[in-house]
Amino acid sequence: MFTLNSQISSSTTHFNMKSTIFTFAILLIFFTSCGKQSSDYKSLKAENDSLLNAKLKLQEEVDGYFSAMNQIEQNIEKIKSTENVISTHPVGKELNDDVRTKINEDMIYINDMILANKAELTRLRSKIKKSAFKSSQLEHTISRLTKALEEESSKVALLQVELAEKDSIIVKLDTKVSEMNKDIDVLATDNKTKETKIKEQDETIHTAWYVFGTLSELKQQKIVTTDGILSAQKVLQRDFNKNYFVRIDARNTKSIPLYSTRAKILTSHPKSSYTLEKENGNFVLLILDTDEFWSISKYLVIEVE
């Protein structure tokens, strides 16, 4: 019994050892396989990352090309627009110093922009030549932009010649205009003198004078005089005081308030041309027809109390 049990125990132990060795071998094969797969995965991932980075760099490079070319395209349009503004300036307006200064500034701006964009195209052409990226469309666009800039350079050169010719014309015009301005100044002075004279004559023609006062006041100013107690009163016969009168524009004076309850006109004026009306108890002279009223005398004397 003991021997059988020992054999069984020995067989069991031997079997267990074989099982352990088999299991270890399988595990060794598994881990070796996993290690190999892990190494391949890392290698593929690194290669994929490298390709992705290269793609991103290439995309960034291409985007930079087209961004630069779009900017050059916009700059060429600005150059054309500025050229059109300069070329459409009339000669007469260029006589203004501010306009001349603005044109010079615009010409400098155009020339600087052409040079800057030519340099940028040269840089792009050199960069593309060294790049792995090749595109016939890109090269065609650069050639087109280069040609457009050359055309604008030629236009600017012609424009500068035209401006120089215009400037020569302007110098001649300046001399002629200066002479004309002198003639205009002389004419303006003559016209001003004539206008002043006409105005003075007009004022003289339409100027009138009036005075009102009591009889004693009028006599004191020698506006009303008598040769004796029984002789008739005379109006404006001798050297009366003209400074006592009020000067007016006969065309615009339609009424004269007299501030008195009694009024008597002593000078000659057509009766149909005026009327005496009371306002608030005092008389007011209303002139109905100014031309007729002043047709006999430009002086008006009114006696009041």
Contacts in CASP RR format, 6 or more apart in sequence:
PFRMAT RR
TARGET T0000
AUTHOR 0000-0000-0000
METHOD contacts of the structure
MODEL  1
MFTLNSQISSSTTHFNMKSTIFTFAILLIFFTSCGKQSSDYKSLKAENDS
LLNAKLKLQEEVDGYFSAMNQIEQNIEKIKSTENVISTHPVGKELNDDVR
TKINEDMIYINDMILANKAELTRLRSKIKKSAFKSSQLEHTISRLTKALE
EESSKVALLQVELAEKDSIIVKLDTKVSEMNKDIDVLATDNKTKETKIKE
QDETIHTAWYVFGTLSELKQQKIVTTDGILSAQKVLQRDFNKNYFVRIDA
RNTKSIPLYSTRAKILTSHPKSSYTLEKENGNFVLLILDTDEFWSISKYL
VIEVE
58 132 0 8 1.000
58 133 0 8 1.000
61 131 0 8 1.000
61 133 0 8 1.000
62 133 0 8 1.000
62 135 0 8 1.000
65 124 0 8 1.000
65 127 0 8 1.000
65 128 0 8 1.000
65 138 0 8 1.000
66 138 0 8 1.000
68 120 0 8 1.000
68 124 0 8 1.000
69 124 0 8 1.000
69 141 0 8 1.000
69 142 0 8 1.000
69 145 0 8 1.000
71 120 0 8 1.000
72 117 0 8 1.000
72 120 0 8 1.000
72 121 0 8 1.000
72 145 0 8 1.000
72 149 0 8 1.000
73 145 0 8 1.000
75 113 0 8 1.000
75 116 0 8 1.000
75 117 0 8 1.000
76 117 0 8 1.000
76 145 0 8 1.000
76 148 0 8 1.000
76 149 0 8 1.000
76 152 0 8 1.000
78 113 0 8 1.000
79 110 0 8 1.000
79 113 0 8 1.000
79 114 0 8 1.000
79 152 0 8 1.000
79 156 0 8 1.000
80 152 0 8 1.000
82 106 0 8 1.000
82 109 0 8 1.000
82 110 0 8 1.000
83 110 0 8 1.000
83 152 0 8 1.000
83 155 0 8 1.000
83 156 0 8 1.000
83 159 0 8 1.000
85 106 0 8 1.000
86 103 0 8 1.000
86 106 0 8 1.000
86 107 0 8 1.000
86 159 0 8 1.000
86 163 0 8 1.000
87 159 0 8 1.000
87 162 0 8 1.000
89 99 0 8 1.000
89 103 0 8 1.000
91 166 0 8 1.000
91 169 0 8 1.000
91 170 0 8 1.000
91 173 0 8 1.000
92 170 0 8 1.000
92 173 0 8 1.000
93 99 0 8 1.000
94 100 0 8 1.000
94 103 0 8 1.000
94 166 0 8 1.000
94 167 0 8 1.000
94 170 0 8 1.000
95 170 0 8 1.000
95 173 0 8 1.000
95 174 0 8 1.000
95 177 0 8 1.000
103 163 0 8 1.000
107 156 0 8 1.000
107 159 0 8 1.000
107 160 0 8 1.000
107 163 0 8 1.000
110 152 0 8 1.000
110 156 0 8 1.000
111 156 0 8 1.000
114 149 0 8 1.000
114 152 0 8 1.000
114 153 0 8 1.000
114 156 0 8 1.000
117 145 0 8 1.000
117 149 0 8 1.000
118 146 0 8 1.000
118 149 0 8 1.000
121 142 0 8 1.000
121 145 0 8 1.000
121 146 0 8 1.000
121 149 0 8 1.000
124 142 0 8 1.000
125 142 0 8 1.000
128 134 0 8 1.000
128 138 0 8 1.000
128 139 0 8 1.000
128 142 0 8 1.000
203 249 0 8 1.000
206 249 0 8 1.000
206 250 0 8 1.000
206 251 0 8 1.000
207 247 0 8 1.000
207 248 0 8 1.000
207 249 0 8 1.000
207 250 0 8 1.000
207 298 0 8 1.000
208 247 0 8 1.000
208 248 0 8 1.000
208 249 0 8 1.000
208 250 0 8 1.000
208 253 0 8 1.000
208 294 0 8 1.000
208 298 0 8 1.000
208 299 0 8 1.000
208 300 0 8 1.000
209 242 0 8 1.000
209 245 0 8 1.000
209 246 0 8 1.000
209 247 0 8 1.000
209 248 0 8 1.000
209 298 0 8 1.000
209 299 0 8 1.000
209 300 0 8 1.000
210 245 0 8 1.000
210 246 0 8 1.000
210 248 0 8 1.000
210 256 0 8 1.000
210 299 0 8 1.000
210 300 0 8 1.000
210 301 0 8 1.000
210 302 0 8 1.000
211 218 0 8 1.000
211 221 0 8 1.000
211 223 0 8 1.000
211 244 0 8 1.000
211 245 0 8 1.000
211 246 0 8 1.000
211 300 0 8 1.000
211 301 0 8 1.000
211 302 0 8 1.000
212 256 0 8 1.000
212 258 0 8 1.000
212 260 0 8 1.000
212 263 0 8 1.000
212 301 0 8 1.000
212 302 0 8 1.000
212 303 0 8 1.000
212 304 0 8 1.000
213 302 0 8 1.000
213 303 0 8 1.000
213 304 0 8 1.000
214 303 0 8 1.000
214 304 0 8 1.000
214 305 0 8 1.000
215 224 0 8 1.000
215 303 0 8 1.000
218 224 0 8 1.000
218 266 0 8 1.000
218 301 0 8 1.000
218 303 0 8 1.000
219 225 0 8 1.000
219 226 0 8 1.000
221 240 0 8 1.000
221 241 0 8 1.000
221 244 0 8 1.000
222 238 0 8 1.000
222 239 0 8 1.000
222 240 0 8 1.000
222 241 0 8 1.000
223 235 0 8 1.000
223 236 0 8 1.000
223 240 0 8 1.000
223 241 0 8 1.000
223 244 0 8 1.000
223 301 0 8 1.000
224 233 0 8 1.000
224 234 0 8 1.000
224 235 0 8 1.000
224 266 0 8 1.000
224 301 0 8 1.000
224 303 0 8 1.000
225 233 0 8 1.000
225 234 0 8 1.000
225 237 0 8 1.000
225 238 0 8 1.000
226 232 0 8 1.000
226 233 0 8 1.000
226 234 0 8 1.000
227 234 0 8 1.000
233 266 0 8 1.000
235 266 0 8 1.000
235 267 0 8 1.000
235 301 0 8 1.000
236 267 0 8 1.000
236 299 0 8 1.000
236 301 0 8 1.000
245 299 0 8 1.000
250 290 0 8 1.000
250 293 0 8 1.000
250 294 0 8 1.000
250 298 0 8 1.000
251 290 0 8 1.000
253 287 0 8 1.000
253 290 0 8 1.000
254 286 0 8 1.000
254 287 0 8 1.000
254 290 0 8 1.000
255 284 0 8 1.000
255 285 0 8 1.000
255 286 0 8 1.000
255 287 0 8 1.000
256 284 0 8 1.000
256 285 0 8 1.000
256 287 0 8 1.000
256 300 0 8 1.000
256 302 0 8 1.000
257 279 0 8 1.000
257 282 0 8 1.000
257 284 0 8 1.000
258 282 0 8 1.000
258 283 0 8 1.000
258 284 0 8 1.000
258 285 0 8 1.000
258 302 0 8 1.000
258 304 0 8 1.000
259 282 0 8 1.000
259 304 0 8 1.000
260 282 0 8 1.000
260 283 0 8 1.000
260 304 0 8 1.000
260 305 0 8 1.000
261 281 0 8 1.000
261 282 0 8 1.000
261 283 0 8 1.000
261 305 0 8 1.000
262 283 0 8 1.000
262 304 0 8 1.000
262 305 0 8 1.000
263 276 0 8 1.000
263 283 0 8 1.000
263 285 0 8 1.000
263 302 0 8 1.000
263 303 0 8 1.000
263 304 0 8 1.000
264 302 0 8 1.000
264 303 0 8 1.000
264 304 0 8 1.000
265 274 0 8 1.000
265 276 0 8 1.000
265 285 0 8 1.000
265 300 0 8 1.000
265 301 0 8 1.000
265 302 0 8 1.000
266 301 0 8 1.000
266 302 0 8 1.000
266 303 0 8 1.000
267 297 0 8 1.000
267 299 0 8 1.000
267 300 0 8 1.000
267 301 0 8 1.000
268 296 0 8 1.000
268 297 0 8 1.000
269 293 0 8 1.000
269 294 0 8 1.000
269 296 0 8 1.000
269 297 0 8 1.000
269 300 0 8 1.000
270 289 0 8 1.000
270 292 0 8 1.000
270 293 0 8 1.000
270 295 0 8 1.000
270 296 0 8 1.000
272 288 0 8 1.000
272 289 0 8 1.000
272 292 0 8 1.000
273 287 0 8 1.000
273 288 0 8 1.000
273 289 0 8 1.000
273 290 0 8 1.000
273 292 0 8 1.000
273 293 0 8 1.000
274 285 0 8 1.000
274 286 0 8 1.000
274 287 0 8 1.000
274 288 0 8 1.000
274 293 0 8 1.000
275 285 0 8 1.000
275 286 0 8 1.000
275 288 0 8 1.000
276 283 0 8 1.000
276 284 0 8 1.000
276 285 0 8 1.000
276 286 0 8 1.000
277 283 0 8 1.000
277 284 0 8 1.000
277 286 0 8 1.000
278 284 0 8 1.000
283 304 0 8 1.000
285 302 0 8 1.000
287 293 0 8 1.000
END
